[in-house]
Protein backbone atom coordinates (compact mmCIF):
# COMPACT_ATOMS: atom_id res chain seq x y z
CA UNK A 1 0.00 0.00 0.00
CA UNK A 2 1.31 3.45 -0.89
CA UNK A 3 0.52 6.32 1.43
CA UNK A 4 0.44 9.97 0.42
CA UNK A 5 0.89 11.61 3.77
CA UNK A 6 -0.16 15.06 4.94
CA UNK A 7 0.36 16.93 8.19
CA UNK A 8 -2.33 18.99 9.87
CA UNK A 9 -0.12 21.79 11.15
CA UNK A 10 -2.96 23.14 13.30
CA UNK A 11 -2.81 19.88 15.29
CA UNK A 12 0.95 19.30 15.08
CA UNK A 13 2.89 20.19 18.22
CA UNK A 14 6.22 19.93 16.36
CA UNK A 15 7.45 17.27 18.80
CA UNK A 16 9.66 15.81 16.02
CA UNK A 17 8.77 12.19 16.87
CA UNK A 18 7.92 11.65 13.18
CA UNK A 19 11.33 12.96 12.13
CA UNK A 20 13.07 10.64 14.60
CA UNK A 21 11.20 7.53 13.39
CA UNK A 22 11.58 8.15 9.63
CA UNK A 23 14.40 5.93 8.37
CA UNK A 24 14.12 7.41 4.86
CA UNK A 25 14.68 10.95 6.23
CA UNK A 26 11.59 12.05 4.27
CA UNK A 27 10.32 14.25 7.10
CA UNK A 28 12.04 17.50 7.93
CA UNK A 29 11.47 20.55 10.08
CA UNK A 30 11.46 23.79 8.11
CA UNK A 31 11.02 26.82 10.32
CA UNK A 32 7.87 26.21 12.34
CA UNK A 33 6.55 23.48 10.02
CA UNK A 34 7.05 19.78 9.53
CA UNK A 35 7.27 18.80 5.86
CA UNK A 36 6.98 15.34 4.30
CA UNK A 37 8.74 14.62 1.00
CA UNK A 38 6.35 12.00 -0.37
CA UNK A 39 8.75 11.22 -3.23
CA UNK A 40 11.33 10.10 -0.64
CA UNK A 41 8.78 8.42 1.67
CA UNK A 42 8.63 4.60 1.55
CA UNK A 43 5.01 4.53 2.82
CA UNK A 44 5.80 2.52 5.95
CA UNK A 45 3.30 4.46 8.08
CA UNK A 46 5.59 4.62 11.13
CA UNK A 47 5.16 8.40 11.37
CA UNK A 48 1.37 8.01 11.47
CA UNK A 49 1.69 5.47 14.29
CA UNK A 50 4.13 7.54 16.36
CA UNK A 51 2.34 10.91 16.14
CA UNK A 52 0.93 11.56 19.62
CA UNK A 53 -1.81 13.92 18.38
CA UNK A 54 -2.77 12.22 15.10
CA UNK A 55 -1.60 15.15 12.97
CA UNK A 56 -0.19 12.95 10.21
CA UNK A 57 -2.76 11.31 7.99
CA UNK A 58 -3.17 9.48 4.70
CA UNK A 59 -4.59 11.63 1.92
N, C-alpha and C positions, 0 to 999 in steps of 0.2 A: 504494500500500500504506500502511495506517495502522498505526503502531507504538504500542503502549502500553508505555512504558518504565519500568523499575524499576532501582533501584540497590542492589547488594549492599554495604551499608555495612561489612560485615566485610572485604571485599576493597578497598574504596575507600580510597585514600591521601589524599583531599581535596586533590589537586593543582590543582584548579580548571580543568583543560584543557577540560572539558565546558562549564563556564560561559563561558569565553572564546570557544568556537566556536559557541555557540548564538545565532543572529541573532534569534531570537524572544524572547530573554531569558526562556525557560521554565525555566531551571535556576538555582537560587539556593542560596547557602550560608546555612544557618540553624544557628547555634551550631556544633556539631561534626558536622553532617550536610549532605549535598547533597540537595536536594529538586527533583523534576521536576514542573512543573505540566502534566499531560498535556492539559488543556483549551487551554493556550496553545501547546503543542508543534505544529509543522507536520509531524512525522514524517519529517524529512529523514534521520535516522540518523547525522548527523555526530558526535554525542556518542559513539555506540557505536564509531565508527571511531577517534576520537581518544583514547579511554580506554586508558592504557598497561597497565592490569591487567585489563581486561575486566569491570569491575564494573557497567557499564551493559548491560542486556539487554532483549530484547523479551519481554513477558509475554503 
